Amino acid sequence: MAHARTAALASVVAVALSLVVAPAPAGATPPNIPSHSTAVSRLGALTVAAESHQSSYSRDLFPHWITVTGTCNTREQVLKRDGSNVVVDANCYPTSGSWYSPYDGVTRTNPADISIDHVVPLAEAWRSGAWSWTTARRQTYANDLGGPELWAVTGSVNSSKGDRDPAAWKPPRAAFHCTYARAWIQVKWYYGLSVDSAEKSALSGMLNTC
């Protein structure tokens, strides 16, 4: 009987373990995401100002997806960096692989389903100070692989975000709010961009989830 009870208990434990929600898949993360404490400090250092120059924005003012390595443009480089088991053709376009979208927790195997999101959208950057930059600086911003600006995410979640800041849009996956806020703050701080008051309040709230 004792043996039977032990076997039964083992079966129950096995079933229980199988029901545990699996963690988010491990994947590449854009570099230089600050710690929580650093993000709090840098959020406090950002200039608070109303957005401006909305009507003069054009995406063409930010030359993007330039060639960065060999035949790879910025978009393709992010797909290679953030995907798993990515195979590319002679033109650097992925022919196979998988991509985990941290914004919504979805995995895709078709690169056409993946968009590269500027965590601080180009239009948001424009309204926050990039309107005064040179074209060269805007190109650097739009293709920045050295910071946490570019993320591989599903096209649907990228479309739902549009050019909205965290006061108006947050990733649907709440577990990512802390990382998203830290990345957003780092980009704004590094490039000397301003935040508006509602945006700053939303970022502060997201940091509280860390």
Backbone as a chain_set.jsonl record, in Angstrom:
{"seq": "MAHARTAALASVVAVALSLVVAPAPAGATPPNIPSHSTAVSRLGALTVAAESHQSSYSRDLFPHWITVTGTCNTREQVLKRDGSNVVVDANCYPTSGSWYSPYDGVTRTNPADISIDHVVPLAEAWRSGAWSWTTARRQTYANDLGGPELWAVTGSVNSSKGDRDPAAWKPPRAAFHCTYARAWIQVKWYYGLSVDSAEKSALSGMLNTC", "coords": {"N": [[0.831, -1.206, 0.0], [1.953, 1.203, 0.821], [3.794, 1.595, -1.196], [2.087, 1.951, -3.354], [0.777, 4.289, -2.603], [2.913, 6.047, -2.682], [3.559, 5.999, -5.407], [1.216, 7.03, -6.452], [1.26, 9.596, -5.346], [3.511, 10.6, -6.605], [2.582, 10.712, -9.198], [0.602, 12.672, -8.97], [2.158, 14.892, -8.301], [3.662, 15.103, -10.638], [1.686, 15.757, -12.495], [0.868, 18.214, -11.44], [3.176, 19.73, -11.757], [3.258, 19.826, -14.496], [1.301, 21.612, -15.02], [2.234, 24.057, -14.335], [2.771, 27.358, -15.31], [4.724, 28.046, -18.074], [7.784, 29.884, -18.17], [8.508, 33.015, -19.88], [9.949, 32.599, -23.101], [13.485, 32.426, -23.398], [15.327, 34.946, -24.905], [17.227, 37.024, -27.148], [18.063, 40.221, -25.881], [17.761, 43.685, -26.41], [20.651, 45.806, -26.032], [22.035, 47.515, -23.115], [19.951, 48.203, -21.279], [18.881, 49.967, -18.545], [19.325, 49.492, -14.957], [16.71, 49.187, -12.456], [17.005, 51.166, -10.445], [18.729, 52.98, -11.681], [17.15, 53.735, -13.843], [15.052, 55.031, -12.513], [16.437, 57.238, -11.5], [17.266, 58.451, -13.904], [14.842, 59.019, -15.116], [13.953, 61.023, -13.423], [15.727, 62.977, -14.154], [15.01, 63.825, -16.655], [13.879, 66.365, -18.882], [10.81, 67.964, -18.43], [8.28, 68.705, -20.575], [5.83, 70.109, -22.777], [4.749, 68.43, -25.752], [5.752, 69.246, -29.124], [5.706, 70.681, -32.484], [4.215, 68.814, -33.918], [2.818, 68.762, -36.4], [4.724, 68.941, -38.385], [6.047, 66.586, -38.696], [7.541, 63.853, -40.445], [8.036, 60.544, -41.453], [10.04, 60.131, -43.25], [11.99, 61.887, -42.533], [13.656, 60.598, -40.859], [16.011, 58.697, -41.804], [15.904, 55.288, -42.258], [16.534, 51.765, -41.635], [19.006, 51.308, -42.809], [21.924, 49.973, -44.51], [23.96, 48.003, -42.494], [25.753, 45.927, -41.833], [27.631, 44.048, -43.964], [25.429, 42.658, -46.228], [23.277, 43.18, -44.708], [20.572, 45.061, -43.509], [19.401, 47.391, -40.988], [16.955, 46.457, -39.921], [17.0, 43.716, -40.62], [19.237, 42.948, -39.201], [18.339, 43.179, -36.559], [16.356, 41.21, -36.582], [17.981, 38.96, -36.858], [19.45, 39.156, -34.482], [17.514, 39.031, -32.402], [16.053, 36.74, -32.818], [15.598, 33.108, -32.69], [17.625, 30.424, -33.706], [18.007, 31.443, -36.307], [18.15, 31.513, -39.795], [19.583, 32.937, -42.624], [19.321, 34.228, -46.004], [21.374, 34.91, -48.95], [20.965, 37.589, -49.193], [20.572, 38.424, -46.675], [18.03, 38.123, -45.671], [15.797, 36.565, -43.435], [15.226, 33.085, -43.668], [14.349, 31.088, -42.103], [13.502, 30.41, -38.652], [12.643, 31.516, -35.295], [10.69, 33.873, -33.449], [10.254, 35.561, -30.47], [7.899, 37.684, -29.164], [8.148, 40.11, -26.878], [6.358, 42.056, -26.042], [3.727, 41.12, -26.242], [3.889, 38.443, -25.671], [3.914, 36.475, -27.646], [4.913, 33.956, -29.964], [6.392, 33.699, -33.14], [7.026, 32.153, -36.327], [7.295, 33.004, -38.858], [9.025, 35.415, -40.525], [7.774, 37.548, -41.746], [5.692, 38.16, -40.143], [6.701, 39.658, -38.166], [7.547, 42.779, -36.798], [9.827, 45.538, -36.535], [10.105, 47.417, -33.805], [10.475, 50.785, -32.873], [11.174, 51.609, -29.734], [10.783, 54.079, -28.439], [8.851, 55.806, -30.413], [9.469, 57.098, -33.743], [7.963, 59.373, -34.408], [7.232, 60.227, -31.867], [9.742, 60.811, -30.815], [10.385, 62.957, -32.493], [8.46, 64.873, -31.681], [9.403, 65.309, -29.195], [11.771, 66.611, -29.277], [13.507, 65.837, -31.351], [12.952, 67.166, -33.631], [14.66, 69.271, -33.87], [17.084, 68.229, -34.558], [19.917, 67.287, -36.647], [19.762, 65.701, -39.888], [21.537, 63.576, -39.979], [21.831, 62.869, -37.282], [19.249, 62.041, -36.723], [19.144, 59.826, -38.375], [21.009, 58.175, -37.111], [19.638, 57.729, -34.731], [17.338, 56.342, -35.637], [18.376, 53.932, -36.411], [19.646, 52.698, -34.315], [21.541, 50.332, -32.879], [22.922, 50.03, -30.599], [21.674, 50.59, -28.242], [18.634, 50.221, -26.239], [16.576, 50.566, -28.2], [15.436, 49.294, -30.451], [13.192, 46.697, -31.12], [12.138, 43.376, -31.776], [8.958, 42.515, -32.55], [5.518, 41.346, -32.676], [3.704, 42.138, -35.655], [1.089, 42.915, -35.263], [0.912, 43.86, -32.6], [2.66, 45.946, -32.732], [1.358, 47.613, -34.527], [-0.886, 48.246, -33.013], [0.21, 49.837, -31.078], [1.223, 52.085, -32.449], [2.228, 55.458, -32.604], [2.182, 56.11, -29.965], [2.798, 57.235, -26.583], [3.712, 55.953, -23.251], [1.639, 56.925, -21.633], [-0.613, 56.632, -23.087], [-0.5, 54.129, -24.226], [0.426, 50.845, -23.361], [2.441, 47.874, -23.279], [0.549, 44.907, -23.871], [1.253, 42.696, -22.363], [1.631, 42.559, -19.117], [3.771, 41.822, -17.505], [5.953, 42.75, -18.777], [6.115, 45.427, -18.439], [7.901, 46.743, -16.681], [10.468, 46.381, -17.88], [9.976, 47.595, -20.343], [9.479, 50.269, -19.615], [11.984, 50.942, -18.518], [13.622, 50.692, -20.779], [12.474, 52.646, -22.448], [12.922, 55.007, -20.966], [15.726, 55.03, -20.919], [16.35, 55.476, -23.636], [15.189, 58.016, -24.066], [16.653, 59.521, -22.224], [19.328, 59.147, -23.076], [19.339, 60.366, -25.577], [18.6, 62.912, -24.975], [15.922, 63.707, -24.992], [12.707, 65.119, -24.283], [10.055, 64.59, -21.821], [6.498, 64.498, -21.47], [4.174, 65.545, -18.899], [2.138, 63.631, -18.334], [3.161, 61.363, -19.547], [5.517, 60.991, -18.041], [4.408, 60.393, -15.54], [3.1, 57.988, -16.138], [5.294, 56.355, -16.783], [6.607, 56.299, -14.321], [4.743, 54.866, -12.82], [4.89, 52.41, -14.147], [7.491, 51.662, -13.54], [7.129, 51.058, -10.917], [6.246, 48.492, -10.977], [8.382, 46.891, -11.11]], "CA": [[0.0, 0.0, 0.0], [2.823, 2.376, 0.892], [4.363, 1.795, -2.532], [1.022, 2.475, -4.209], [0.55, 5.687, -2.242], [4.06, 6.81, -3.178], [3.416, 6.121, -6.853], [0.102, 7.943, -6.715], [1.721, 10.938, -5.016], [4.43, 11.015, -7.664], [1.768, 11.06, -10.366], [-0.042, 13.951, -8.69], [3.191, 15.921, -8.396], [4.011, 15.258, -12.049], [0.603, 16.491, -13.146], [0.907, 19.591, -10.95], [4.299, 20.414, -12.389], [2.95, 20.056, -15.906], [0.356, 22.707, -15.111], [2.906, 25.316, -14.04], [2.913, 28.18, -16.509], [6.117, 28.147, -18.498], [8.262, 31.267, -18.25], [8.689, 33.536, -21.23], [11.14, 32.054, -23.736], [14.681, 33.259, -23.327], [15.707, 35.455, -26.213], [18.143, 38.149, -27.086], [17.486, 41.477, -25.41], [18.565, 44.833, -26.826], [21.653, 46.14, -25.015], [22.076, 48.752, -22.318], [18.743, 48.523, -20.519], [19.384, 50.316, -17.213], [18.698, 48.889, -13.783], [15.555, 49.934, -11.949], [17.43, 52.373, -9.724], [19.26, 53.924, -12.667], [16.013, 54.253, -14.61], [14.359, 55.997, -11.655], [17.263, 58.44, -11.48], [17.268, 59.092, -15.221], [13.508, 59.589, -15.325], [13.933, 62.284, -12.688], [16.603, 63.958, -14.805], [14.478, 64.233, -17.953], [13.147, 67.628, -18.966], [9.365, 67.819, -18.612], [7.811, 69.764, -21.477], [4.766, 69.717, -23.701], [5.217, 68.068, -27.079], [5.61, 70.331, -30.103], [6.055, 70.429, -33.883], [3.531, 67.608, -34.386], [2.363, 68.83, -37.792], [5.836, 68.936, -39.34], [6.71, 65.276, -38.693], [7.463, 62.893, -41.543], [8.933, 59.413, -41.221], [11.179, 60.268, -44.16], [13.007, 62.716, -41.888], [14.503, 59.669, -40.11], [16.444, 57.616, -42.697], [15.926, 54.077, -41.444], [16.844, 50.471, -42.247], [20.206, 51.458, -43.63], [22.83, 48.83, -44.48], [24.84, 48.146, -41.333], [26.793, 44.905, -41.843], [27.53, 43.242, -45.176], [24.187, 42.941, -46.954], [22.2, 43.288, -43.718], [20.141, 46.373, -43.039], [19.144, 47.423, -39.544], [15.832, 45.576, -39.611], [17.452, 42.329, -40.718], [20.171, 42.718, -38.106], [17.546, 42.951, -35.346], [15.739, 39.891, -36.728], [19.027, 37.983, -36.548], [19.823, 39.291, -33.069], [16.453, 38.718, -31.448], [15.414, 35.463, -33.108], [16.249, 31.854, -32.309], [17.926, 29.535, -34.836], [17.71, 32.201, -37.523], [18.943, 31.258, -40.994], [19.324, 34.001, -43.601], [19.81, 33.969, -47.354], [22.513, 35.732, -49.369], [20.592, 38.995, -49.031], [20.398, 38.61, -45.23], [16.633, 37.993, -45.26], [15.613, 35.286, -42.752], [14.453, 32.037, -44.332], [13.757, 30.28, -41.037], [13.798, 30.872, -37.3], [11.461, 31.851, -34.497], [10.824, 35.165, -32.779], [9.361, 35.776, -29.335], [7.539, 39.097, -29.031], [7.964, 40.327, -25.438], [5.251, 42.969, -25.764], [2.467, 40.386, -26.112], [4.125, 37.056, -25.301], [3.583, 35.621, -28.785], [6.04, 33.474, -30.762], [6.098, 33.538, -34.562], [8.094, 31.529, -37.11], [7.339, 33.669, -40.161], [9.572, 36.767, -40.305], [6.843, 38.557, -42.255], [4.774, 38.491, -39.05], [7.458, 40.41, -37.164], [7.921, 44.168, -37.076], [10.857, 46.085, -35.655], [9.531, 48.589, -33.148], [11.27, 51.79, -32.156], [10.466, 51.672, -28.451], [10.318, 55.471, -28.488], [8.569, 55.94, -31.845], [10.1, 58.221, -34.433], [7.109, 60.558, -34.27], [7.34, 60.665, -30.476], [11.05, 61.46, -30.695], [10.266, 64.246, -33.171], [7.686, 65.789, -30.839], [10.108, 65.476, -27.919], [13.028, 67.329, -29.466], [14.265, 65.449, -32.538], [12.677, 68.131, -34.71], [15.782, 70.212, -33.96], [18.306, 67.509, -34.881], [20.339, 67.137, -38.037], [19.33, 64.442, -40.501], [22.496, 62.541, -39.594], [21.507, 62.404, -35.931], [17.996, 61.295, -36.8], [19.477, 58.52, -38.95], [21.626, 57.401, -36.033], [18.564, 57.343, -33.811], [16.426, 55.38, -36.259], [19.083, 52.674, -36.675], [20.513, 52.507, -33.151], [21.663, 48.963, -32.385], [23.733, 50.054, -29.391], [20.829, 50.831, -27.075], [17.396, 49.43, -26.219], [15.588, 51.276, -29.008], [14.823, 48.46, -31.479], [12.672, 45.425, -30.599], [11.382, 42.525, -32.695], [7.647, 42.236, -31.949], [4.525, 41.015, -33.689], [3.192, 43.275, -36.397], [-0.194, 43.355, -34.712], [1.098, 44.667, -31.392], [3.313, 47.179, -33.162], [0.313, 48.462, -35.113], [-1.769, 48.739, -31.95], [0.943, 50.886, -30.368], [1.341, 53.296, -33.254], [3.279, 56.364, -32.125], [1.733, 56.572, -28.652], [3.704, 57.083, -25.447], [3.127, 55.089, -22.225], [0.41, 57.46, -21.046], [-1.727, 56.222, -23.945], [-0.368, 52.725, -24.637], [1.409, 50.002, -22.679], [2.406, 46.514, -23.809], [-0.512, 44.113, -23.254], [1.841, 41.764, -21.394], [1.965, 43.399, -17.964], [5.065, 41.421, -16.953], [7.012, 43.438, -19.512], [6.027, 46.874, -18.221], [9.126, 47.234, -16.045], [11.524, 46.442, -18.888], [9.579, 48.581, -21.349], [9.704, 51.605, -19.055], [13.423, 51.174, -18.395], [14.149, 50.917, -22.127], [11.966, 53.955, -22.916], [13.633, 56.059, -20.229], [17.113, 55.057, -21.376], [16.41, 56.113, -24.958], [14.916, 59.453, -23.909], [17.773, 60.125, -21.493], [20.542, 59.107, -23.896], [19.217, 61.308, -26.69], [18.231, 64.234, -24.489], [14.545, 64.004, -25.36], [11.852, 65.498, -23.154], [8.828, 63.838, -21.547], [5.423, 65.35, -20.963], [3.855, 65.181, -17.518], [1.367, 62.383, -18.302], [4.12, 60.317, -19.91], [6.386, 60.762, -16.887], [3.612, 59.724, -14.514], [2.889, 56.611, -16.576], [6.57, 55.65, -16.649], [6.834, 56.087, -12.894], [3.877, 53.768, -12.421], [5.419, 51.172, -14.705], [8.677, 51.303, -12.756], [6.667, 50.49, -9.645], [5.968, 47.064, -11.161], [9.66, 46.165, -11.182]], "C": [[0.865, 1.257, 0.0], [3.417, 2.684, -0.472], [3.33, 2.414, -3.471], [0.77, 3.942, -3.923], [1.678, 6.57, -2.775], [3.956, 7.042, -4.677], [2.317, 7.103, -7.214], [0.508, 9.383, -6.455], [2.646, 11.47, -6.102], [3.666, 11.439, -8.91], [1.107, 12.41, -10.196], [0.948, 15.093, -8.842], [3.554, 16.184, -9.854], [2.957, 16.057, -12.793], [0.638, 17.957, -12.743], [2.02, 20.373, -11.618], [4.006, 20.726, -13.847], [2.015, 21.223, -16.103], [0.98, 24.058, -14.798], [3.1, 26.095, -15.337], [4.388, 28.338, -16.852], [6.541, 29.605, -18.541], [8.382, 31.707, -19.692], [9.959, 32.96, -21.823], [12.318, 33.01, -23.613], [15.048, 33.697, -24.731], [16.662, 36.605, -26.048], [17.397, 39.401, -26.648], [18.355, 42.616, -25.922], [19.5, 45.283, -25.708], [21.343, 47.411, -24.239], [20.731, 49.179, -21.741], [19.188, 48.811, -19.088], [18.688, 49.536, -16.107], [17.513, 49.739, -13.346], [15.992, 51.238, -11.296], [17.988, 53.424, -10.68], [18.134, 54.546, -13.484], [15.24, 55.29, -13.805], [15.116, 57.321, -11.65], [17.198, 59.186, -12.814], [15.896, 59.657, -15.579], [13.409, 60.944, -14.633], [14.754, 63.375, -13.344], [16.056, 64.464, -16.136], [13.741, 65.566, -17.859], [11.669, 67.342, -19.21], [8.871, 69.002, -19.436], [6.695, 69.222, -22.354], [5.372, 69.366, -25.056], [4.958, 69.214, -28.064], [5.965, 69.842, -31.5], [5.375, 69.178, -34.462], [3.26, 67.635, -35.887], [3.491, 68.73, -38.814], [6.547, 67.588, -39.415], [6.488, 64.53, -39.999], [8.454, 61.779, -41.245], [10.178, 59.508, -42.094], [12.293, 61.132, -43.577], [13.975, 61.884, -41.047], [14.93, 58.54, -41.053], [16.642, 56.326, -41.899], [16.155, 52.839, -42.313], [17.983, 50.61, -43.251], [21.036, 50.175, -43.557], [23.836, 49.031, -43.35], [25.983, 47.138, -41.318], [26.64, 44.048, -43.09], [26.313, 43.641, -45.987], [23.017, 43.187, -46.009], [21.858, 44.741, -43.412], [19.772, 46.286, -41.562], [18.032, 46.468, -39.157], [16.266, 44.114, -39.604], [18.426, 41.986, -39.601], [19.424, 42.455, -36.801], [16.851, 41.593, -35.412], [16.747, 38.79, -36.42], [19.35, 37.983, -35.06], [18.766, 38.722, -32.133], [15.766, 37.383, -31.695], [16.197, 34.28, -32.573], [16.427, 30.994, -33.557], [17.606, 30.199, -36.181], [18.694, 31.835, -38.638], [18.576, 32.329, -42.013], [19.873, 33.604, -44.968], [20.949, 34.926, -47.696], [22.24, 37.222, -49.223], [20.295, 39.363, -47.585], [18.932, 38.54, -44.789], [16.431, 36.624, -44.619], [14.756, 34.318, -43.569], [13.839, 31.079, -43.327], [14.214, 30.826, -39.695], [12.513, 31.073, -36.532], [11.753, 33.12, -33.713], [9.781, 35.276, -31.679], [9.147, 37.269, -29.16], [7.252, 39.404, -27.565], [6.805, 41.249, -25.097], [3.957, 42.213, -25.479], [2.638, 38.906, -25.815], [3.836, 36.055, -26.4], [4.859, 35.217, -29.521], [5.589, 33.263, -32.202], [7.3, 32.905, -35.268], [8.19, 32.106, -38.517], [7.86, 35.089, -39.96], [8.659, 37.872, -40.821], [5.843, 38.985, -41.188], [5.42, 39.381, -37.998], [7.763, 41.819, -37.665], [9.046, 44.572, -36.131], [10.326, 47.4, -35.101], [10.613, 49.504, -32.605], [10.55, 52.011, -30.831], [9.956, 53.085, -28.195], [10.102, 55.774, -29.965], [9.217, 57.181, -32.46], [9.276, 59.493, -34.291], [7.165, 61.117, -32.858], [8.672, 61.37, -30.249], [11.015, 62.85, -31.331], [9.584, 65.271, -32.274], [8.402, 66.131, -29.544], [11.473, 66.128, -28.07], [13.799, 66.992, -30.718], [13.986, 66.346, -33.733], [13.846, 69.092, -34.912], [17.087, 69.541, -34.379], [18.661, 67.643, -36.361], [19.801, 65.81, -38.576], [20.253, 63.302, -40.097], [22.187, 61.993, -38.204], [20.2, 61.617, -35.939], [18.225, 59.918, -37.426], [20.111, 57.621, -37.897], [20.569, 56.877, -35.078], [17.71, 56.212, -34.393], [17.049, 54.013, -36.466], [19.972, 52.255, -35.508], [20.464, 51.068, -32.639], [22.435, 48.9, -31.071], [22.95, 50.289, -28.12], [19.546, 50.035, -27.184], [16.268, 50.06, -27.026], [14.806, 50.357, -29.936], [14.463, 47.08, -30.938], [11.913, 44.682, -31.695], [10.086, 42.1, -32.003], [6.661, 41.87, -33.056], [4.028, 42.28, -34.384], [1.906, 43.813, -35.813], [-0.01, 44.232, -33.485], [1.795, 45.983, -31.735], [2.296, 48.152, -33.762], [-0.596, 49.045, -34.045], [-1.115, 49.866, -31.165], [0.96, 52.19, -31.159], [2.488, 54.159, -32.756], [2.967, 56.886, -30.728], [2.777, 56.336, -27.562], [3.003, 56.275, -24.347], [1.905, 55.646, -21.505], [-0.812, 56.982, -21.817], [-1.676, 54.756, -24.349], [0.722, 52.053, -23.82], [1.351, 48.618, -23.301], [1.31, 45.699, -23.124], [0.001, 43.098, -22.241], [2.383, 42.573, -20.217], [3.336, 43.068, -17.382], [6.222, 42.137, -17.634], [7.047, 44.93, -19.224], [7.301, 47.457, -17.621], [10.236, 47.41, -17.081], [11.229, 47.508, -19.933], [9.853, 49.997, -20.854], [11.195, 51.912, -18.954], [14.06, 51.436, -19.753], [13.741, 52.294, -22.645], [12.742, 55.097, -22.27], [15.078, 56.169, -20.71], [17.246, 55.777, -22.717], [16.188, 57.619, -24.835], [16.089, 60.162, -23.229], [19.01, 60.222, -22.388], [20.505, 60.163, -24.997], [18.755, 62.698, -26.26], [16.83, 64.664, -24.883], [13.714, 64.311, -24.119], [10.724, 64.487, -22.958], [7.744, 64.84, -21.178], [4.975, 64.807, -19.608], [3.085, 63.869, -17.427], [2.26, 61.189, -18.613], [5.013, 59.974, -18.717], [5.643, 60.02, -15.783], [3.389, 58.256, -14.871], [4.162, 55.784, -16.429], [6.881, 55.352, -15.194], [5.99, 54.925, -12.388], [4.371, 52.431, -12.936], [6.667, 50.721, -13.966], [8.29, 50.703, -11.411], [6.325, 49.014, -9.754], [7.241, 46.233, -11.156], [9.887, 45.313, -9.927]], "O": [[0.583, 2.232, -0.697], [3.538, 3.842, -0.871], [3.651, 3.286, -4.278], [0.575, 4.745, -4.836], [1.446, 7.681, -3.251], [4.227, 8.139, -5.165], [2.45, 7.9, -8.143], [0.164, 10.284, -7.219], [2.576, 12.641, -6.473], [4.042, 12.393, -9.591], [1.046, 13.205, -11.133], [0.635, 16.128, -9.43], [3.731, 17.331, -10.263], [3.275, 16.919, -13.612], [0.463, 18.843, -13.58], [1.84, 21.529, -12.0], [4.44, 21.75, -14.375], [1.924, 21.776, -17.199], [0.337, 25.094, -14.971], [3.545, 25.541, -16.341], [5.195, 28.721, -16.006], [5.747, 30.472, -18.909], [8.363, 30.889, -20.611], [10.961, 32.841, -21.117], [12.17, 34.228, -23.71], [15.071, 32.878, -25.65], [16.879, 37.099, -24.942], [16.237, 39.605, -27.007], [19.58, 42.516, -25.87], [19.153, 45.146, -24.535], [20.528, 48.244, -24.637], [20.406, 50.366, -21.715], [19.824, 47.956, -18.473], [17.602, 48.991, -16.301], [17.337, 50.867, -13.808], [15.417, 52.293, -11.562], [17.745, 54.619, -10.507], [18.16, 55.74, -13.781], [14.818, 56.311, -14.348], [14.519, 58.389, -11.779], [17.088, 60.411, -12.84], [15.806, 60.669, -16.274], [12.853, 61.893, -15.184], [14.511, 64.561, -13.121], [16.581, 65.429, -16.691], [13.065, 65.847, -16.869], [11.322, 66.565, -20.1], [9.027, 70.157, -19.04], [6.631, 68.025, -22.635], [6.386, 69.936, -25.457], [4.065, 70.037, -27.862], [6.462, 68.73, -31.674], [5.899, 68.557, -35.387], [3.455, 66.629, -36.569], [3.237, 68.461, -39.988], [7.545, 67.458, -40.122], [5.404, 64.566, -40.581], [9.584, 62.04, -40.831], [11.245, 59.021, -41.719], [13.419, 61.109, -44.074], [14.992, 62.394, -40.578], [14.26, 57.509, -41.094], [17.452, 56.282, -40.974], [15.995, 52.863, -43.533], [17.926, 50.102, -44.371], [20.862, 49.379, -42.634], [24.479, 50.076, -43.251], [27.073, 47.454, -40.84], [25.617, 43.384, -43.257], [26.167, 44.796, -46.388], [21.888, 43.382, -46.459], [22.734, 45.547, -43.099], [19.833, 45.211, -40.965], [18.152, 45.745, -38.168], [15.934, 43.366, -38.684], [18.437, 40.858, -39.11], [19.833, 41.597, -36.019], [16.767, 40.896, -34.401], [16.401, 37.793, -35.787], [19.504, 36.924, -34.453], [19.089, 38.012, -31.181], [14.974, 36.937, -30.865], [17.311, 34.426, -32.07], [15.507, 30.851, -34.362], [17.011, 29.585, -37.067], [19.909, 31.849, -38.442], [17.396, 32.597, -42.24], [20.765, 32.762, -45.077], [21.428, 35.664, -46.836], [23.17, 38.025, -49.139], [19.827, 40.464, -47.296], [18.624, 38.865, -43.642], [16.847, 35.616, -45.19], [13.703, 34.685, -44.09], [12.912, 30.34, -43.658], [15.173, 31.594, -39.606], [11.423, 30.83, -37.049], [12.897, 33.407, -33.359], [8.585, 35.109, -31.918], [10.106, 38.03, -29.023], [6.209, 38.997, -27.053], [6.315, 41.226, -23.968], [3.183, 42.596, -24.602], [1.649, 38.179, -25.716], [3.54, 34.895, -26.114], [5.772, 36.026, -29.685], [4.518, 32.707, -32.446], [8.445, 33.098, -34.858], [9.078, 31.73, -39.283], [7.207, 35.891, -39.293], [8.761, 39.015, -40.376], [5.218, 40.04, -41.303], [4.762, 39.808, -37.05], [8.182, 42.015, -38.806], [9.191, 44.003, -35.049], [10.125, 48.367, -35.837], [11.555, 49.05, -31.955], [9.439, 52.541, -30.808], [8.812, 53.263, -27.778], [11.07, 55.979, -30.697], [9.473, 58.173, -31.778], [9.83, 60.572, -34.077], [7.147, 62.332, -32.664], [8.731, 62.399, -29.575], [11.551, 63.807, -30.772], [10.062, 66.395, -32.123], [8.065, 67.107, -28.873], [12.244, 66.195, -27.113], [14.664, 67.765, -31.13], [14.701, 66.295, -34.733], [14.009, 69.659, -35.992], [18.1, 70.221, -34.538], [17.848, 68.046, -37.193], [19.433, 64.917, -37.812], [19.795, 62.177, -39.894], [22.273, 60.786, -37.977], [20.074, 60.622, -35.224], [17.568, 58.949, -37.045], [19.782, 56.438, -37.806], [20.608, 55.717, -34.668], [17.404, 55.241, -33.702], [16.335, 53.032, -36.674], [20.949, 51.531, -35.702], [19.475, 50.642, -32.042], [22.585, 47.823, -30.494], [23.506, 50.196, -27.026], [19.38, 49.254, -28.121], [15.123, 50.082, -26.575], [13.628, 50.607, -30.19], [15.305, 46.382, -30.373], [11.144, 45.28, -32.447], [10.119, 41.405, -30.987], [6.946, 42.066, -34.238], [3.945, 43.349, -33.778], [1.651, 45.017, -35.854], [-0.699, 45.242, -33.339], [1.547, 47.009, -31.101], [2.366, 49.359, -33.532], [-1.029, 50.193, -34.147], [-1.801, 50.747, -30.646], [0.738, 53.266, -30.604], [3.588, 53.662, -32.512], [3.423, 57.962, -30.343], [3.537, 55.369, -27.61], [1.826, 55.945, -24.487], [1.202, 54.896, -20.827], [-1.916, 56.931, -21.274], [-2.687, 54.194, -24.769], [1.799, 52.613, -23.613], [0.301, 48.222, -23.807], [1.156, 45.792, -21.906], [-0.742, 42.684, -21.352], [3.445, 43.189, -20.304], [3.994, 43.945, -16.823], [7.344, 42.131, -17.128], [7.929, 45.629, -19.721], [7.731, 48.543, -18.01], [10.867, 48.464, -17.148], [12.125, 48.238, -20.357], [10.394, 50.824, -21.588], [11.621, 53.023, -19.27], [14.933, 52.296, -19.877], [14.558, 53.02, -23.211], [13.164, 56.036, -22.946], [15.594, 57.272, -20.888], [18.15, 56.591, -22.905], [16.92, 58.406, -25.435], [16.466, 61.268, -23.616], [19.659, 61.267, -22.445], [21.524, 60.779, -25.309], [18.543, 63.568, -27.105], [16.575, 65.851, -25.087], [14.002, 63.81, -23.032], [10.474, 63.641, -23.816], [8.036, 65.907, -20.638], [5.372, 63.707, -19.224], [3.349, 63.068, -16.53], [2.122, 60.127, -18.005], [5.235, 58.8, -18.421], [6.198, 59.115, -15.161], [3.479, 57.383, -14.008], [4.107, 54.633, -15.996], [7.368, 54.268, -14.871], [6.469, 54.094, -11.617], [4.279, 51.424, -12.234], [6.88, 49.522, -13.784], [9.05, 49.924, -10.835], [6.132, 48.348, -8.737], [7.182, 45.004, -11.193], [10.91, 44.636, -9.817]]}, "num_chains": 1, "name": "protein.A"}
